[in-house]
Amino acid sequence: MLTNAALFEKEFRQLVFEEIERLKELLVTTPINHEGNGSIMHTQGAIMALRGMDDLIEEAKNRSSQRNR
C-alpha cells in the first residue's frame, strides 16, 4: 500500500506526463492555431518546464529524506 506522499507523487508525475503529451499533440496536430514562432516557442518552453518538474520532485525527495534522518 502506498503512503499518501507516494500516491501523490505517482499521480502528480502521471498528470505532468499527460500534460506533456497534450502539448506535444497540440504542436503536431494544430499548427494553424499558433500565431507565429512565438506561440510555438511558448508551447515548447512549457514542455521543457514540465520535464524539469521531475528534477524538482527528486530534489524535494532528497531534501525531505535528509531532514528525516
N, C-alpha and C positions, 0 to 999 in steps of 0.2 A: 504494500500500500504506500502511495506517495504522500509525503508531507504536503502541507498547504504551500510551502515555498517551492517545493519541487514541482507540484502541479501547476502553480502559477508560472514558473519558468517554462515548463513544457508548452503550456497554452500560449504564452507570450511569444515564444520562438515560432510557434505554428502561425500565429497571426502576422508576425513580421514576414515570414516566408510567403504567406498568401498575398500580402500587400505587394511584395516584390514581384511576384508572378503577375498580379493585376497590372502593375505599372509597366512591366515588360510587354505584356499583351497590348496595352494601350499604345506603346511605342510602335509595335509591329503592325497592328491592325487598323489604327485610326490616325495615320499621319496627317490627314486633312484637317483634323481638329487642332493641330498645332499651328500656331501663327508665327512661323519663322523659327530660326535656330534657338532663340531664347527659351521658348516653351519646351523644346526637345531637351535642351541642356538642363532646364529646371527638373524635368522628369528624371533624367539621368542622375542628377545630383541627389534627388530623393531616393533613388535606388541605392546609390553609394552610401548615403546616410543610414539607410535601413540595414545595409550589410554591416556597417560599423557598429550597429547595436549589439551584435554577437560579441564583439571585443569588449564592449562596455559591460555586458552581462557577466562575462568571465572575470573581469576586473572587480566587479562588485562582489562576486562569489569569493574571490581570493581575499579581499579585504574583510569580508564577513567572517570567513574561516579563521583569519589571523586574530580577529577580536575575540573569537570564541575559545581560543587556546588558553 
